[in-house]
Amino acid sequence: MVEHGDIRVVHRGGSKINFREPVITTDSKFLLCASGECVKVFSTSTEECIHDLRGHTDLVTGVLLKPSNHLQVYSCSADGTVRLWDFTDGILIKTYVIGCPIYSIYASANHEGVIFIVTPVLTDKRSELFQLVAVHLPQSGDQLVEAREFSAVLSDVSSNPEAIAFGRGGEFIASAKGLQLESYFFKKQKSYRFSLKEDNKKGGKNTFTCVACHPQDDCIATGHADGKIRLWRNFNHKKEYTYSTLHWHHSAVSSLRFTPEGTNLLSGGVESVLVQWRYNQESQRDFLPRLGATITHIAVSPDGALFCTSHADNKITIIQSCVKVSAVIQGLVKGESVRSDLMVDPRSKALVLNGKPGHLQFYSLQRDKLLFNLDIVQQEYIHESGLQQFEVVKAAFDASGNWLATVEERKQKAAELELNLKLWAFDEQTQSFVLNTTISAPHEARITAMCFCHAADSQTTMLVSASKDGHFKAWQLAAPAHTEDEGPSWSCDFVGAYHSLAPECCCFSADGSLLAVSFQEVVTVWSPASWELLTTLSQPPGAIRDLCFGRLSCSKYLLGTTTKNLLCCWNLLTCSLEWSTSMDVSLLLADPVSENITAFCFQEGCTDLFVFKPSEPRPLFSQKAVCSGKVTRAVFAPRDEMLESCEESSQWLNCSQLYFLTQYMDLMTFTTKAEEERLMASSKQLVVDDSVAMTPFYLLLGKHRQQQEENQDSLSVLSAEREQLPQGSVAVKELLQTPAHVLPSTSFLCSMFVQSLLISVTDTREEKQHAEEEEMESEKEEEDSEEEMESSTSRPKQASVGGQAAESAAPPLTKAQVRELRRVKKLDHSWLSSVLDC
């Protein structure tokens, strides 16, 4: 078995952006939020992601603006580190090693050089006991610093970041947990505790859910499980405290936030409505309804111009002063469970799974962005607990991505199960799927499996569905019967059964020549061309749970898992069992572009991964405890560009990338060390203009500008050759491009900078002497050539005088004529001979 340290499990695409409260920058241009193991920087105007701040090795649990520098931000993580970033350039400035998991982070302008973090109590073995600790950040020039000065502030706090807040600029801190509110004053170093009864007289639950403190007054606002908001005053006295009650929410208040001036209080909950209360005039309220999903966090920009709300469907809404929604940043929509399998759209390469109720979402893994939602049910969803409504339970694509099949069902208590099978055709004009055929009640019981025939050379498109009613049906695309019909439609081509047993799963071979359908402990193999039962395979005990065919060179193998923890491999050429092994496989998956098979095995509360080829006895890769709980949904996403990994353990990741969902609805993937380094290098690229967001139009414009600069450079080559730059130009370039906050002091750089601009005196003297020598040689050559020309002209003159010729003597040549004659003499006249030869 191969266990390689270079491959690890990470949150990559589709991470939760609503996990922690987002942060809006001082100029309201950017929004920062925790997303898996990185911090994402979004533009508040274009909704585009500008930077991914990568560096943490575990889940990021908090993001916070540095009070003393509005261009820097802190991030904390469960990996036990706090990192300081320049979010405008995407540069990591410093890493503080804390040494224990961090669940949230706070800071105040009154506490310079100190941050407050929530960590588990190390002396307690229970994970639910947490403490608030003040960490004094050491002033060091090193990038990696170990923090050693800790002081406990509060000993028993909640791990929920919404339950702790600073008040009046950092003079006191308020913490709520369970039925108890605690306020701690830093100057007095004294805390006061206030308790409520579990239930009030009207049966409401008084449990604290969130806390907010007024920025100027001594006022603490607390939210409760029964929907009430309490405003606490005089809490610096044990018995003289008072509180007033506000009530609008019918369920728990999930988040509270005061505006920077303290004039308004914002609250949100399950109603999907942002409520704005006027401070000291609480009877006056403003509402912003229909925000789409439960509000989990509320954030306000430092200037109060923008509000933003995080929602339970992994969405962040940016609001302009509680008036209108200006932008929506949508992540991968995550519900309580995924009924459909994870799929990859063959056309857009997007991840497809359940999204909003009654929808399928198409999510780009490359851009980490939601592309669109496809409304399958096409009915208004009613948010009411206990109401049974249609749900999308199955979905499948054909090989080309031209057809999408979906199954929706609704089960009411006093009625039969309602089923609809829908076939959707891809419309080239709208670039989306359009409903083509609806089949009501395709089976008499719940559909257990559904798959398309993925053969590339198949002349017809075929879909097979299996059901608890004991039948599997083959649906075939038929051409229109009459020319006036709008287009092709689907009809049932074959109904199959086996000894009145209920089929559980089905799959086609890679070439489409075989169909395998499992009936409890028996696997039946059919020919789709004639619908003849070719053979049956059985390996009791245990019903078949998963089936998949081998690919490419391993296409002769059929693999299956059973409920009795067996993994079996049959050879279809000999119709016999090739091998079997004992393991509890929760999910069996084949890579569509290679021979690799992936098996997720559940044991001792964790999931192990095995990657193997059916023809080889030794696994290609294995990793223990990739996540806690059981994995039931996974998919291979083919890569646009193949990786060039030479390691045997990571070659299975060259063609495809494996994504899987944990029981906590986290989308995880496997990555190599080389791939991480490449992503880290790309994330460090600087944005030239911070005011311009990194949009597709900006990238296109940037390329155009780059081409113009290249053309200008090519035209100015001659001038560049004449003007020699100083020898230290590289140092000057580095000095100008490096951010100012990471440079050494000016006094240290001054001498180096001045030396780089100076030109050596000895070099100039040598160059001047060399130039003078060359000039003297050229003048001497000119004088020699002039003497030769004068002697040659004097000879014919003497001959004519001696012979007493009647012709007049030729006039002497001037110096200008001699120079022109010398220039003509040096020209190349070889072309004339070639012309004469022709």
N, C-alpha and C positions, 0 to 999 in steps of 0.2 A: 504494500500500500504506500502511496506517495502522499506525504504531507509536506507542503512547501511553504516556507515563510514569506515568499515574495507575493503570494496571492492572499488577499484579505477581503472581507465582506464590508461594503461601505454603503451609505446612503448616497445615491447619485442623482438620478432623475426622479421627479415626482415627490420630493420630500415635503414634509409639512411646513408651510410658511405661516401657519397659524399656531404653531407650538408655543411661541412666546410673543410678548407684546412687541410690535414693530416700533421703530424709532424714526422720526422725521427730523431732518437736519435743520440747522438754524435758519438757513436761507430758503427752506421749504422746497428745494429743488430735488432732493433725493430722499428715498425711504429705504431703511435697512431693516432686515429681518433675518432671524435664524432659520436655516433650511438644512436639516440633516447635519452634516459635518462641516458646513461652510456658512458664511454670512453673505446674503445676496444684497446688492445695491441696485435699487430700481430708480428710474426717473419718474417723478410724480406727474410729469406732463405727458410722456409718451408711453408709459407702462413698460418700457423695455428694460431688461436686465443689463446693467452697465459693467458691473464687476462681480466676480465670485471671490470672496476673501477666503482662500483655502489655507489650511495649516493645522487645524485641529484633527485629532485622530479618533474622536468620539463625538457624540451628539452635542451640538451647541445648545446651551441652556439659557443664554441671556445675552442681550446686546444693550449697550449703554453709551451715550455720548460723554466724552470727557469734559467735566465742567470747566476746566481751565483752558481748553483748546477746542473750539467748535469744529475743527477739521479732523479730529481724531476720535476714535471710538474704541471702547473696550468690548471684548467678547469673552465669555466664560464657557467652559465645557465640562462634560463628565470625565474628560481625560485628565482633569486635575490641573489645568493651566488657565491663566488669564492672559489674553493677547491684546496688544495695543496696535491699532491699524491706522494708516492714513487712507480713508475710504475714497478720497477723490482720485488718488493714483493707484489704489489697490495694493499698497505696500505694507508688509508686516514690519513694524518698528521694533517691538520688544515682546518677549515672552516671559511671563512670570510663572514660575513653577510653584504651585501650592501644595501638591502632594496628596490630595484627596478629591473625590468627586464634588463638583460645584453645581448647585441646582438653580441659583439665581444670583444676580449681582445688583448692587445699588451704590450710589455715590452722591455727594453733596458738595456744593461750593464752599461751605464752611469748614470742610474737612479736607484740607489740601494734602495730596499725597497719600490718601487713605481711601480704600474701597471696602465695601461691606458685602460679604458673601454668605450664602446659606449652604452649610455642609452637614453631613450626617455626624452624629455624636459618635466618636471613635470608640469610646469605652462601652457603648451600648451595642449589643449584637442585633437588636431589632432595627430594621431599616426605616421605620416610620418616626424615629426620634431625630429631630434636626435642631441646629443651633445657628444663630446669627453671629458672625465673627468679623471683627475689624482687622484688615490686613494693611500694614504699613509697607508701601511699595518702596524698595530700596532705590536710591539714586545712583545708578551705575551706567557706565558707557557700554557695557556688554549687551548683546542682543538677547541672550538667554540668562535670566537672573532667577535665583532661588529666593523666594520670600520667606523670611524666618520670624518676623515680628507679628504675632497674632495676639488678639485680646478678645475674649468672649463678651458679647453685648447682651444677648438674650439666649437663654438656655433651652427653651422649648418653643419652637416656632413651626409654622406650616411650611411645607415644601412648595406650596402654591405661591408664585411671585405676586399675585394680586392681593395677597393677604398681608403685605408689608409695605409701608409708605413712610417717607420723610415729611415732616411738617415744619412750616415757617422757616424755609431756607436751611433746614438741617439742625434746628435747635432741639427737636425731639423726633422720635421714631415711634410709629404705631404698628402693632402686630396683633392679628386676630387668628385664633385657632379654636375650632369647636364652638363652645359657648362662652369663650373668654376673650376679652379685649385687654391688651397691655400697652401702656405708653411709657417710654423711657426718655428722661431728660438728661442730656449729656453734661450740662453744667452742674446740676445737682447730683448727677450719677445716681439717680433714684428712679424707680419704676412704680407704676400704679396699675392695679388689675381690677377689672370690672367684669362681673358675670351676669348672665341671663339664664332664665329657666328654659328648659328644653322646649316646652310648649306654652304658648300664651293661653289666655282664657278662651279665645275663639278657635283654638286648635291649630294656630299657625306655628311653623317651626322657626325658632329663633337662631338657628345655627348661622354663624358668620361665614360669608362666602368671599367677600372682597373688602378692601379698605382704600380710602383716599383721604389726603390731608389738604386743608386749605393753605395756599402759599403764603398768606399774610396773617390771617386770624388763627386763634386757638380753636379750631374746629376740625373734628374727625368725622368723616362720612363712612358708614359701614353698610354693606349690602347683606341681605339675609336670604335663607332658603325659601321663605314664604313670600318673597317679592317685595318686602318692605325695605326702606332706606332710613337709617337713623343718623341724626346729626348730633354728635356728642360735644358738650362744652363743659368748662370747669373740670376737666379731667386731670388737673394737677392737684386735686384734692380727693381724698379717699371717699368721703361721704357726701360732698356737696356737688357732685357731678349731676348734670342734667342732660336729657336728650329729647329731641323732637322726632316725630315719625312722618315719613312721606310714603305714599303707597299708590302705585299705578300698575306695576308688573304683577301678573298673576302667577308667575313661577319665579324660580331663584334668580336673583340679580347676579350676573356673572362678572361685571366690570363696572368700576366707577372712576371718574377722572374729573378734576377741577381744571378750568381754563387757566392760563398763566396769570391773568389779573385777578382770578378768583371770583369773577362776576357770575359764572355759570357752573353748574355741575352736570356732567354727562353720565348717563346710565344706559345699560343695555342688557338684554337677556334673550330668552328663547323666542320672544315675540317678533324678532327681526326688526325691531323699531329702536332708533336712537332717540332717547328722551333728553331734552335739555331743560334743566330746572334753573330758575333765576335765584341766585343766592339772596337770602333774606326776603325774597318774594316768591316762595315756593309754590304758591297757587298759580303762578304764571308758568306755563310749560309750552315748549315747542317740540314737535314730533317730526321725524324723518322716517316714514314707514317703508315697508316692502323692500327691505335690503336683501332679501333672498334666503337667509339662513340665520341660525342662532348666533348672536354676537358673543364672542369669547373674550376679546380684548378691545380696549379703547385707548388711543394715543392722540396727543395734541402736539402740534408744532410749537417750538419755543416762542414764536411771534403770534401764535393763536390764529393764524390765517387758515390752516388746514387741520382737519380732524381725519382720523382713519380708524376703521373698525376691522378686526379680524373675525372671521366667521367659521362655523363648524364645518362647512363644506370646503375648507382649505382655500379661502378667498380673502383678499384684503381690499376694502373699499376706501377710496380717498374722497373726502367730502370737503367742500368749501364752506366753512363757517356754518355748518348745520343747515345749509340752504339747498344745495344740490350735489349730486354725485358727479365728480369730475373725472375719475378714473377707477378702473377695476382691475386688479392683478389676480388672476385666477390660477391656482395651482391644480395639481391632480386631485379631483374630487374623490373624497374617501368617506364611505358610509360605514355602517356597522359590519357589513359583510359584502363579498363579491360573489354573486350568484352565477354569473357567467365566467367562463375561463378567461385568462389573459391571452390576448391575441395581438398579432402585428398585422396592420393593414398592408397588403402587398404593394399598394400604390404609393401611399404617403409615408410608409415605414413608421407609422405612428402606433403607439400602444393603445389598444382598444379594450375597454372594460366598462362595468356599470359606473354610471356617473350620478347625476341628479336622479331622483325617483322617476322611473319610466323612460330613462335616456341611456344612450351609450355615449361615452366620451372618447374623443380622439386626441391623444396627448403625444406631443413630439418629445421623444427622449433626447434627441440631439440638442434642441433649443430649450428643453425643460420648460415647455409652455403648452397650455391647452389650445388646440386648434379650433375645435368646435364640438358642440353637443348635438347628437342626432335623436330627435324625439321619436321613440318607438311606439309607445302606448298612445300618444296623441290624445290624451285626456288631461284635464286640469287636476293636479295633485292637491288633495285636501290634507292640511296638517292637523290631523286629529288622531290621538292615540287610540288604538283598538280598532280603527277602521281598516277593513281589508280592501286593498286596491291592487290594480294590475302591476306586476313586477316583471322585469326582463330577467329570465332565468337561464336562457341558452342563446348563444350566438356563434356563427361560423362564417368564414370567408372562403370563396373558391380560390384557386391558385393564382388567377390573374387579377383578383380584386374587383371584378366586374359585378359580382353578386354577393349579397350579404343575406344570411338567413337568421331570423330571430324567433325566439319562443317566449311568449308572455303568458302568465297564468295568474288567476285569482281564486282563492279558496275561501268561501264564506261558510259560516257555521252550519246554517240550515240548507245550504244549496250545494250542488255538485261543483266539481272543479271546472273552471272555465279556462280553455286553452285556445290560443291563436298562434298559428305558424305564419310568419310573414316573410316574403321574399322581396328584397330591395335591389334595384338595378342602379348602377352608377351612371349618373348623367354627366356627360362631358361638358355641357354648356354651363351648368350650375356648379360643377365640381363637387357634387354631393350625391347622396343616395336618395332615390325616389321609390316610393312603394309601388311594386309591380303586381303582386298577388297576395291576397289574404286568405288563408285556409282556416276556417273556424272548426274547432274540434277535430284536429287531424288524427288524434288518438283518443281512446276512451279513458285513459289514465295518464298520469304524469309522464312526461318525456324524460328519459334517463340519459340519452346520448344523441349526438347529432354531428355529422361530418360530411364534407364535400369530397368528391373524387378529384385528387390533385394531379392527375396525369396530364402532362403537357400536350400530348398528341391526341387527347380524347376529342372525338367529334361532337359529343353531347355533354352537357353539364348535368351532373347527377348529385342529388342530395339524399342521404339516408338518415332516418330518425328511428330510434328505438324507444319503446315505452313499456310501462309496467303492465299494460293490457296483454302482454304476451306476444306482440307482433313487432316486427320492424318493417318500415315502408321505404321504398325507393321512389323519390320524386324526380321527374325528368322535365327538362326545359323543352317545350314543344314550340314549333314555328306556328305563326298565325294561320288558322284554317282558311280564312278569307282575306283577300287583299285589303278590304276596307277596315280590317281590325287594326287597332293601334300598334300592337307589337306582340312579342312572344309571351307565353304564360306557362305556368307550371301545372303538372297533373301527376297523379299517382301511377307509377309504372309497374310496381310489384309489391306484394305483401308477403312476408315470410314469417315462419314460426318454426319452433322445434319442441315437440313433445309437451306443448302447453306450458313451457317454462317462460319466465320473464327475462327478456334481454337486459343486460346492465350496461354494456359498452360496445362500441363498434369502431372500426378504423379501416381505411383503404391502404393497400400497398402503394409504394412510390409510383409504379407504372400504371396503377389503376386496374390491374388484371385480377386482383383478389380482394375480397371483402371478408373481414373477420368479425364475427358477432359472438359475444359470450352469453351463454344461457346458464347461469349459476356456475356449476363446476365444469361445464363443457364449453369448448371453443369450437364454433362452426366456421368453416372456410367455404365461401361461395364464389361463383364466377359471375360477375356483373353482366357479362355478355349474354349468357344463356340462363342465368339464375339457377344454375345447377349446384347442388350441395356436393362439394368436392371431397371433403374429409372432415372428420371431427377429431379434436385433440382434448385430452383430459388428463389432469394430474391432481386427483383428490389428495388430501381433503381441502376444503375451503372453496368458496365461490370466487370467481374471477372478479377482480376489482379494477384493474387497468390493463389495457392492451396497446401495443405499438409494434409496427414493423421496423425492421432494420433498413438502413439506407445504403445506397451506392454498393460497395463491395460486400456489405453485410445484408443485402436485401433478401437473402434466402432464410433469414431468421425472423421468428415471431416471438416477442417477449410478452409476458403477462405476470401480474402479481395477484396473490390470493389473500383472502381474509385470515388465513391461518399462517401468515407471515412467511410466505414462500415467493421467491422470484424464480420464474421458470423461463427457459429458452428452448423453443422448438425449432428443428430443422425442417423446413417445408419441402425440401427435396426428398428426404427420407421419411417424412411425416412421423418423426420420433422425437423424444425429448433429448436435446443436446446436453443440457446441464441444468441444475437447479441449486439454489442456496437458500438458507434460512435467514431472512431479514424482514423486518416490519417496514415495508415500503409504503409511504403515504402518498407518493406521487412519482410516476414514471413518465419520462419525457424524452423524445428523440429530437436531435438537432436536424433541422431540415436540409442543411447544406454539408453535412459530414456524416461519418459513421458513428458518431458519439451518442451514447445513451446516458441520461442523467437519472439517478435514483435518489430521492430524498427519504431518508430512513428516520423514524421516530423511536427514540429510546431514552429512558430516564429523564423525561421532561424536556429533552432537547432534540433538535433535528441535525442529523449527519448527512453529508453529501458524498456521493460516489459517482465518478464519471468513468465509463468503461466502453469498450467495444465488444459486441457479442461474440466475436471470433477470438478474442484474447482472454486468457484466464486472469491476467493481472490488471487491476484498475489503472487508468491513466492518472487519476487524481482522487484524493479523498481528504475530507476535512471534518473534524469532529466539532460538534456544537456550533454550527454556523448561526443558529438563533435559538431562542427558547420557544417552546410550543411546537405545534405541528404545521408544516407547510403543505397547503393543498392547491395553491395556484402558482404557476411559473410559466415562463415562455423564453424561447431563444429568439433574440433579435439579430438578424444578419447584419454584419458591419458593412459600411460603405467602402472602407479601406481596410484591407487585411493587416493584422499585426504581424510583425516579423520577429516572433519570439522563437528562440532556439532551445529554450528550456523544455524538457519533456513534460514537466508537470503543468506548464501553462500553454502548451500548443493547442489544447482544446478550446482556448479563448481566442484563437487567431481569426476564425471565420465568423463567429457569432458571440454575442454577449448574453449571459444568462441573468434574467431578472426573476425575482420571486417575492411573494407577499407573505409577511409574517402574520401571526394571529392578532397582532396589534395594528394591522393594516399599514405597516411600513413597507415601502417598496425598496428592496435591497438588490445589490448586484455584486459581482466579483470583479476585482481589478488587479492588475499587476503593478509592480514597482515602477517599471518603465512607463506605463500608461499614466500613473500618478505624477511622475516627474514631468511628463509632457504637458499635462494639464496645469501643473504648477507654473511651468515656464510661460504658458500662454496667458495665465491669469495675471502675470506680472507686467504685461504690456501696458504702457502708459497711454492715457488719453491726452491728446495735445490740447484740446480746448475743453475745459470742464463744463462750460455752459452749454455745450452741444451734446445731446444724448447719443448713445451708440445705437442708432436706428439703422435699418437697411438702407434708407436713403442717404444717411450720413456715410455709410461704408462705400456706397456707389460714388458719392461726391468726393470722398477721400481718394478713391482710385483715380478719378479724373484729375484731381489736383496733383497726384503723384506723377501721372503721365506728363502733365504740363511742366512739372519741375524737372523731369528727366529730359524733356526736349530743350528746356532752357539750359540745362547742364551741358548737353551735347553741343549747343551753339556757343557756349562760353568756354570751350576747352582751350582755345588759343590764349584767351586773356588769363585763364587760370595758370597756364604754363609760364606766362610772363611774370605774374605776381606770385612770388614764392611766399607761402605761409611760414610763420615762425616755427621753429622746431618743436615747441611745446603746444601745438594746436590741439593735439589729442587730449592733453590735460585740460586745456581750456574748454573743450567740448564736454568732457566729463563734468567739469565744474558747473557748467551752465545747465546741464541736463539733470543733475542729481537734485532731489528735493532738498530744500534748505534745512529742514528739521533734522536730517540725518547727516549733515556735513559737520566737520570739526569747526572749532572756533576760527574767526577771521584772522586773528593774529598768527595762528598756526599755518594758514594757507597763503598768507600774504607773500612771504619770501618765495615760495614755490611758484606762485602765480606770476610774480614780476620776472623771475628767471626764465619762465617759459616764453615771455614776450620779448626778451632780449636776444639779439643776434651777436654771436661771438666776434670780437675785434680781429683776431687772427684770421678767421675765415674770410672776413671782408678784405683784409690786406692781400691775402693770397689770390682771391678772385680778381682784385684790381690789377695786381702784377701780371696775372695770366692774361687778362684782357689787353693790357698794354703791349705785351709780347706779340700777341696775335695781330694787333693793329700794325706794329712795325713790320712784321713779315709780309702782310698784305701790301703795304706801301712799297716794300722792296720789290715784290713781284710785279707790281704795276710799272715801276721805273724800268725794270729789265725788259718788259714786253714793249714799252714805248721805244726804247733804244733799238730793239729788233725791227720794229715797224719803220723807224726813220732810216735805218741802214738799207732796208729792202727797197724803200722808195728812192733813195739816192742812186742806187745802181742803174736802173734804166735811164735816169737822167744823164749820167756820165756817158753811157753808150751812145745815146742820140747826139750828144755834142761832138764826140769823137768821129762819128760817121758823117757829119755835116748833113743830117736828115732834114727834109723840108718841113716835117711835122713839128709843131710847137711842143715845148716841154710840158709834161703833166704838172698841175699845181700841187703843192705839198698839202698833206692831210692835217686837219686840225686835231687837237687832243680829244674833242668830243667824238669826232669820226673814228679816231683810233680805238676809243673805248667801245663804240658800237660794233666796229669790225671784230674786236676781240670777243664780244658777246656772241656774235653770229658764228664765229669760229668754233665756239664751244657747243653749239647746238647739235643735236643728233639728226643727221640727214639719212639714216639708213632706210627710212620709209620710202625715199625717192627711188632707190634701187629696186625695191619690190614692185613699185608702180611701173617702172620701165620694163621690168621682166614680163609683166602682164601684157 
